[in-house]
Amino acid sequence: MSKQAEFAVILKMNPMFADLGADELQRLSNLCHTQHLASGEVLFQKGDPGDALFGVRRGQVRIETGAADGSRLTLNFMGPGDLFGEVAVLDGQNRTADATAGEASELFVLRREDFLGFLEREPKVAIKIIALLCQRIRWQSERMEESMLQPLPVRLARRLCALAADFGSEVHISQEQLGVFVGAARESVNRQLQAWRKEAILDLQRGRILLRNMTKLTAIARNE
C-alpha cells in the first residue's frame, strides 16, 4: 500500500472525512507528503505559523503547553491514525500549543494552502470540520471539569482508558508525564498506581504501564 493510500485510510477513519468517497479521499491524500521526527524533536511551538495539518503514520506526538512557572501541561497524545493541527491550519493564526515527538515518528503533512483549496471545492468537508471543532471544545470543557471536580482515581482512570483506546493495553508514559496530564503530583499518581498494581488492575514497568483489567479500570473511570 502506498503512503498516499495509507493517508486516505487515516482520513476515512476520522469523523471529519468519514463521509468522503474514495475518489475524494484519494485526491486529498495525493496532496500530502511525509515528515520524520526523532524522539524529543519539536514539530512546532506555540506561536509558530499554522501552515499544515498533520496525521500520525507511526509513533507518538505530545500536544503540550507551558505555564509561567515553567511547568508543562500535556493536553493530548496523538498516535497512529490521529489527525491534529486543525485549528491553526483553518484560521491561519499561530499555533496554540507545542507538539513534540514522544518517540521516533513519521507524519503525514498536508499544507494549509492545499487543504483550503480542497475545502473550497468540497464544502461538505468544511461542515464536518465545524462539527469536529465543536467536539474538541466539549472535550476541553469536560477536561476542565474533571480537574476541578473529579477525584484523582477517576481522572487517572479516565486518562489511562483514553490512552488505551489509542495505544492498546501497553501505554508508554512516565508517571511524571501522567501526573502533568491529570494535574497531580507524581507522588500522588505513584501511590494510586501502586494501589491498583496490588489489585492486579495494572502492572508497572520502567516508562510504561501495562493495563491488566480494563473492566475494573473502566468502572473506576465511570466513578461506579
VOLUMMAR-70659 format. One record per residue (C-alpha): residue number from 1; residue in one letter; y, z negated, x negated. Coordinates in steps of 0.001 Angstrom, whole numbers, always signed. Layout:
VOLUMMAR-70659
<node titor="NUM" fikol="A" v="Y" w="Z" u="X"/>
...
//
This chain:
VOLUMMAR-70659
<node titor="1" fikol="M" v="+0" w="+0" u="+0"/>
<node titor="2" fikol="S" v="+3427" w="+940" u="-1387"/>
<node titor="3" fikol="K" v="+6163" w="-1662" u="-1778"/>
<node titor="4" fikol="Q" v="+8180" w="+47" u="+979"/>
<node titor="5" fikol="A" v="+5166" w="-237" u="+3303"/>
<node titor="6" fikol="E" v="+4850" w="-3942" u="+2405"/>
<node titor="7" fikol="F" v="+8519" w="-4467" u="+3212"/>
<node titor="8" fikol="A" v="+8001" w="-2714" u="+6555"/>
<node titor="9" fikol="V" v="+5219" w="-5221" u="+7344"/>
<node titor="10" fikol="I" v="+7510" w="-8140" u="+6468"/>
<node titor="11" fikol="L" v="+10254" w="-6715" u="+8647"/>
<node titor="12" fikol="K" v="+7843" w="-6264" u="+11557"/>
<node titor="13" fikol="M" v="+6839" w="-9943" u="+11301"/>
<node titor="14" fikol="N" v="+10466" w="-11057" u="+11586"/>
<node titor="15" fikol="P" v="+11946" w="-11548" u="+15102"/>
<node titor="16" fikol="M" v="+14994" w="-9569" u="+14030"/>
<node titor="17" fikol="F" v="+12987" w="-6374" u="+13566"/>
<node titor="18" fikol="A" v="+9863" w="-7009" u="+15668"/>
<node titor="19" fikol="D" v="+10804" w="-4500" u="+18384"/>
<node titor="20" fikol="L" v="+11400" w="-1615" u="+15993"/>
<node titor="21" fikol="G" v="+8995" w="+1291" u="+15992"/>
<node titor="22" fikol="A" v="+7035" w="+2398" u="+12933"/>
<node titor="23" fikol="D" v="+9448" w="+5217" u="+12138"/>
<node titor="24" fikol="E" v="+12483" w="+2933" u="+12371"/>
<node titor="25" fikol="L" v="+10861" w="+338" u="+10153"/>
<node titor="26" fikol="Q" v="+9947" w="+2993" u="+7627"/>
<node titor="27" fikol="R" v="+13500" w="+4329" u="+7489"/>
<node titor="28" fikol="L" v="+14850" w="+830" u="+6937"/>
<node titor="29" fikol="S" v="+12261" w="-175" u="+4338"/>
<node titor="30" fikol="N" v="+12920" w="+3017" u="+2398"/>
<node titor="31" fikol="L" v="+16424" w="+1671" u="+1699"/>
<node titor="32" fikol="C" v="+15144" w="-1343" u="-245"/>
<node titor="33" fikol="H" v="+14419" w="-1965" u="-3918"/>
<node titor="34" fikol="T" v="+12762" w="-4926" u="-5667"/>
<node titor="35" fikol="Q" v="+14075" w="-7625" u="-7980"/>
<node titor="36" fikol="H" v="+12141" w="-10082" u="-10172"/>
<node titor="37" fikol="L" v="+13217" w="-13689" u="-10807"/>
<node titor="38" fikol="A" v="+11867" w="-16169" u="-13339"/>
<node titor="39" fikol="S" v="+11184" w="-19746" u="-12248"/>
<node titor="40" fikol="G" v="+14513" w="-21585" u="-12045"/>
<node titor="41" fikol="E" v="+16563" w="-18388" u="-12154"/>
<node titor="42" fikol="V" v="+19592" w="-18336" u="-9847"/>
<node titor="43" fikol="L" v="+19664" w="-15437" u="-7394"/>
<node titor="44" fikol="F" v="+23141" w="-16210" u="-6103"/>
<node titor="45" fikol="Q" v="+25524" w="-19159" u="-5850"/>
<node titor="46" fikol="K" v="+27762" w="-20407" u="-3092"/>
<node titor="47" fikol="G" v="+30895" w="-18291" u="-3151"/>
<node titor="48" fikol="D" v="+29238" w="-15146" u="-4532"/>
<node titor="49" fikol="P" v="+29786" w="-11908" u="-2575"/>
<node titor="50" fikol="G" v="+27292" w="-11413" u="+250"/>
<node titor="51" fikol="D" v="+26158" w="-7970" u="-768"/>
<node titor="52" fikol="A" v="+22435" w="-7923" u="+116"/>
<node titor="53" fikol="L" v="+19673" w="-9099" u="+2428"/>
<node titor="54" fikol="F" v="+16526" w="-10426" u="+725"/>
<node titor="55" fikol="G" v="+12850" w="-10604" u="+1613"/>
<node titor="56" fikol="V" v="+10301" w="-12560" u="-424"/>
<node titor="57" fikol="R" v="+7370" w="-10442" u="-1588"/>
<node titor="58" fikol="R" v="+5826" w="-13222" u="-3680"/>
<node titor="59" fikol="G" v="+6962" w="-16597" u="-4998"/>
<node titor="60" fikol="Q" v="+9363" w="-19136" u="-3527"/>
<node titor="61" fikol="V" v="+13162" w="-19371" u="-3254"/>
<node titor="62" fikol="R" v="+15062" w="-22602" u="-2531"/>
<node titor="63" fikol="I" v="+18241" w="-22452" u="-457"/>
<node titor="64" fikol="E" v="+20426" w="-25319" u="-1637"/>
<node titor="65" fikol="T" v="+23919" w="-26710" u="-1535"/>
<node titor="66" fikol="G" v="+25741" w="-29271" u="-3648"/>
<node titor="67" fikol="A" v="+27843" w="-32315" u="-2833"/>
<node titor="68" fikol="A" v="+30954" w="-33596" u="-4577"/>
<node titor="69" fikol="D" v="+28925" w="-36369" u="-6254"/>
<node titor="70" fikol="G" v="+26664" w="-33801" u="-7919"/>
<node titor="71" fikol="S" v="+23645" w="-34352" u="-5656"/>
<node titor="72" fikol="R" v="+21685" w="-31409" u="-4240"/>
<node titor="73" fikol="L" v="+20541" w="-30808" u="-659"/>
<node titor="74" fikol="T" v="+17710" w="-28351" u="-83"/>
<node titor="75" fikol="L" v="+18395" w="-26539" u="+3181"/>
<node titor="76" fikol="N" v="+15245" w="-24435" u="+3265"/>
<node titor="77" fikol="F" v="+12339" w="-22971" u="+1305"/>
<node titor="78" fikol="M" v="+11668" w="-19240" u="+1525"/>
<node titor="79" fikol="G" v="+8158" w="-17970" u="+837"/>
<node titor="80" fikol="P" v="+6292" w="-14655" u="+1106"/>
<node titor="81" fikol="G" v="+7287" w="-12816" u="+4263"/>
<node titor="82" fikol="D" v="+10581" w="-14686" u="+4770"/>
<node titor="83" fikol="L" v="+13959" w="-12968" u="+5034"/>
<node titor="84" fikol="F" v="+17261" w="-14620" u="+4080"/>
<node titor="85" fikol="G" v="+20894" w="-13803" u="+3406"/>
<node titor="86" fikol="E" v="+21670" w="-12545" u="+6917"/>
<node titor="87" fikol="V" v="+24931" w="-14435" u="+7419"/>
<node titor="88" fikol="A" v="+26816" w="-13234" u="+4343"/>
<node titor="89" fikol="V" v="+25445" w="-9709" u="+4494"/>
<node titor="90" fikol="L" v="+26646" w="-9340" u="+8089"/>
<node titor="91" fikol="D" v="+30144" w="-10788" u="+7941"/>
<node titor="92" fikol="G" v="+30956" w="-9651" u="+4408"/>
<node titor="93" fikol="Q" v="+32089" w="-13148" u="+3431"/>
<node titor="94" fikol="N" v="+30911" w="-15138" u="+437"/>
<node titor="95" fikol="R" v="+27526" w="-16849" u="+242"/>
<node titor="96" fikol="T" v="+27437" w="-20220" u="+1989"/>
<node titor="97" fikol="A" v="+24710" w="-21755" u="-226"/>
<node titor="98" fikol="D" v="+22854" w="-21297" u="-3518"/>
<node titor="99" fikol="A" v="+19489" w="-19529" u="-3891"/>
<node titor="100" fikol="T" v="+17210" w="-20402" u="-6823"/>
<node titor="101" fikol="A" v="+13659" w="-19286" u="-7588"/>
<node titor="102" fikol="G" v="+11256" w="-22224" u="-7300"/>
<node titor="103" fikol="E" v="+8659" w="-20182" u="-9202"/>
<node titor="104" fikol="A" v="+8310" w="-16668" u="-10585"/>
<node titor="105" fikol="S" v="+9233" w="-14459" u="-7638"/>
<node titor="106" fikol="E" v="+9603" w="-10862" u="-6548"/>
<node titor="107" fikol="L" v="+12097" w="-9989" u="-3828"/>
<node titor="108" fikol="F" v="+12833" w="-7014" u="-1648"/>
<node titor="109" fikol="V" v="+16569" w="-6258" u="-1701"/>
<node titor="110" fikol="L" v="+18470" w="-4378" u="+999"/>
<node titor="111" fikol="R" v="+22106" w="-3700" u="+121"/>
<node titor="112" fikol="R" v="+24814" w="-4532" u="+2635"/>
<node titor="113" fikol="E" v="+26253" w="-1039" u="+2911"/>
<node titor="114" fikol="D" v="+22808" w="+434" u="+3564"/>
<node titor="115" fikol="F" v="+21961" w="-2275" u="+6105"/>
<node titor="116" fikol="L" v="+25224" w="-1925" u="+8039"/>
<node titor="117" fikol="G" v="+24819" w="+1837" u="+8115"/>
<node titor="118" fikol="F" v="+21397" w="+1325" u="+9672"/>
<node titor="119" fikol="L" v="+22784" w="-1124" u="+12263"/>
<node titor="120" fikol="E" v="+25376" w="+1422" u="+13332"/>
<node titor="121" fikol="R" v="+22536" w="+3806" u="+14095"/>
<node titor="122" fikol="E" v="+20281" w="+1115" u="+15653"/>
<node titor="123" fikol="P" v="+22372" w="-1179" u="+17931"/>
<node titor="124" fikol="K" v="+19300" w="-2951" u="+19372"/>
<node titor="125" fikol="V" v="+18665" w="-4408" u="+15916"/>
<node titor="126" fikol="A" v="+22200" w="-5831" u="+15941"/>
<node titor="127" fikol="I" v="+21400" w="-7614" u="+19231"/>
<node titor="128" fikol="K" v="+18251" w="-9102" u="+17680"/>
<node titor="129" fikol="I" v="+20279" w="-10399" u="+14751"/>
<node titor="130" fikol="I" v="+22668" w="-12187" u="+17096"/>
<node titor="131" fikol="A" v="+19700" w="-13951" u="+18700"/>
<node titor="132" fikol="L" v="+18277" w="-14884" u="+15293"/>
<node titor="133" fikol="L" v="+21566" w="-16359" u="+14109"/>
<node titor="134" fikol="C" v="+21778" w="-18466" u="+17267"/>
<node titor="135" fikol="Q" v="+18271" w="-19713" u="+16500"/>
<node titor="136" fikol="R" v="+19394" w="-20675" u="+12996"/>
<node titor="137" fikol="I" v="+22335" w="-22642" u="+14417"/>
<node titor="138" fikol="R" v="+19974" w="-24549" u="+16709"/>
<node titor="139" fikol="W" v="+17672" w="-25293" u="+13744"/>
<node titor="140" fikol="Q" v="+20572" w="-26693" u="+11732"/>
<node titor="141" fikol="S" v="+21656" w="-28853" u="+14660"/>
<node titor="142" fikol="E" v="+18135" w="-30235" u="+15013"/>
<node titor="143" fikol="R" v="+18066" w="-30925" u="+11277"/>
<node titor="144" fikol="M" v="+21300" w="-32904" u="+11518"/>
<node titor="145" fikol="E" v="+19935" w="-34868" u="+14472"/>
<node titor="146" fikol="E" v="+16773" w="-35673" u="+12503"/>
<node titor="147" fikol="S" v="+18730" w="-37065" u="+9565"/>
<node titor="148" fikol="M" v="+20795" w="-39280" u="+11855"/>
<node titor="149" fikol="L" v="+18282" w="-40461" u="+14461"/>
<node titor="150" fikol="Q" v="+14671" w="-39964" u="+13374"/>
<node titor="151" fikol="P" v="+12843" w="-42455" u="+11095"/>
<node titor="152" fikol="L" v="+11673" w="-41307" u="+7675"/>
<node titor="153" fikol="P" v="+7971" w="-40829" u="+8578"/>
<node titor="154" fikol="V" v="+8900" w="-38417" u="+11361"/>
<node titor="155" fikol="R" v="+11374" w="-36489" u="+9201"/>
<node titor="156" fikol="L" v="+8917" w="-36308" u="+6330"/>
<node titor="157" fikol="A" v="+6011" w="-35203" u="+8538"/>
<node titor="158" fikol="R" v="+8140" w="-32502" u="+10150"/>
<node titor="159" fikol="R" v="+9188" w="-31103" u="+6804"/>
<node titor="160" fikol="L" v="+5619" w="-31104" u="+5490"/>
<node titor="161" fikol="C" v="+4374" w="-29361" u="+8628"/>
<node titor="162" fikol="A" v="+7111" w="-26752" u="+8306"/>
<node titor="163" fikol="L" v="+6259" w="-26169" u="+4651"/>
<node titor="164" fikol="A" v="+2558" w="-25932" u="+5506"/>
<node titor="165" fikol="A" v="+3333" w="-23258" u="+8103"/>
<node titor="166" fikol="D" v="+4890" w="-21133" u="+5362"/>
<node titor="167" fikol="F" v="+2804" w="-22018" u="+2300"/>
<node titor="168" fikol="G" v="-507" w="-23428" u="+3557"/>
<node titor="169" fikol="S" v="-2102" w="-26827" u="+3026"/>
<node titor="170" fikol="E" v="-1217" w="-26954" u="-689"/>
<node titor="171" fikol="V" v="+2543" w="-27496" u="-890"/>
<node titor="172" fikol="H" v="+4122" w="-27116" u="-4326"/>
<node titor="173" fikol="I" v="+7063" w="-29505" u="-4234"/>
<node titor="174" fikol="S" v="+8041" w="-32598" u="-6170"/>
<node titor="175" fikol="Q" v="+8693" w="-35900" u="-4442"/>
<node titor="176" fikol="E" v="+12283" w="-35759" u="-5654"/>
<node titor="177" fikol="Q" v="+12786" w="-32335" u="-4057"/>
<node titor="178" fikol="L" v="+11159" w="-33555" u="-863"/>
<node titor="179" fikol="G" v="+13463" w="-36564" u="-833"/>
<node titor="180" fikol="V" v="+16510" w="-34326" u="-1075"/>
<node titor="181" fikol="F" v="+15090" w="-32171" u="+1686"/>
<node titor="182" fikol="V" v="+14703" w="-35072" u="+4147"/>
<node titor="183" fikol="G" v="+17736" w="-37065" u="+2999"/>
<node titor="184" fikol="A" v="+15890" w="-40026" u="+1486"/>
<node titor="185" fikol="A" v="+15447" w="-41659" u="-1902"/>
<node titor="186" fikol="R" v="+12451" w="-40593" u="-3975"/>
<node titor="187" fikol="E" v="+11132" w="-44162" u="-3957"/>
<node titor="188" fikol="S" v="+11087" w="-44239" u="-134"/>
<node titor="189" fikol="V" v="+9338" w="-40872" u="+0"/>
<node titor="190" fikol="N" v="+6763" w="-42050" u="-2534"/>
<node titor="191" fikol="R" v="+5970" w="-45199" u="-550"/>
<node titor="192" fikol="Q" v="+5376" w="-43191" u="+2607"/>
<node titor="193" fikol="L" v="+3266" w="-40565" u="+847"/>
<node titor="194" fikol="Q" v="+1155" w="-43262" u="-788"/>
<node titor="195" fikol="A" v="+562" w="-44850" u="+2610"/>
<node titor="196" fikol="W" v="-552" w="-41505" u="+4011"/>
<node titor="197" fikol="R" v="-2781" w="-40959" u="+997"/>
<node titor="198" fikol="K" v="-4607" w="-44203" u="+1775"/>
<node titor="199" fikol="E" v="-5097" w="-42958" u="+5348"/>
<node titor="200" fikol="A" v="-6559" w="-39665" u="+3997"/>
<node titor="201" fikol="I" v="-3778" w="-37658" u="+5605"/>
<node titor="202" fikol="L" v="-2874" w="-36090" u="+2269"/>
<node titor="203" fikol="D" v="-3562" w="-36194" u="-1437"/>
<node titor="204" fikol="L" v="-1016" w="-36290" u="-4244"/>
<node titor="205" fikol="Q" v="-1141" w="-34297" u="-7451"/>
<node titor="206" fikol="R" v="+1492" w="-33542" u="-10040"/>
<node titor="207" fikol="G" v="+4144" w="-31320" u="-8475"/>
<node titor="208" fikol="R" v="+2163" w="-30671" u="-5305"/>
<node titor="209" fikol="I" v="+903" w="-32244" u="-2099"/>
<node titor="210" fikol="L" v="-2477" w="-31399" u="-569"/>
<node titor="211" fikol="L" v="-2446" w="-31798" u="+3210"/>
<node titor="212" fikol="R" v="-5855" w="-33045" u="+4406"/>
<node titor="213" fikol="N" v="-5321" w="-33989" u="+8070"/>
<node titor="214" fikol="M" v="-2831" w="-31680" u="+9782"/>
<node titor="215" fikol="T" v="-3762" w="-33048" u="+13213"/>
<node titor="216" fikol="K" v="-2615" w="-36541" u="+12264"/>
<node titor="217" fikol="L" v="+441" w="-35267" u="+10396"/>
<node titor="218" fikol="T" v="+1471" w="-33142" u="+13374"/>
<node titor="219" fikol="A" v="+1157" w="-36167" u="+15678"/>
<node titor="220" fikol="I" v="+3462" w="-38145" u="+13386"/>
<node titor="221" fikol="A" v="+5924" w="-35235" u="+13333"/>
<node titor="222" fikol="R" v="+5977" w="-35318" u="+17125"/>
<node titor="223" fikol="N" v="+6579" w="-39085" u="+16983"/>
<node titor="224" fikol="E" v="+3431" w="-39703" u="+19021"/>
//
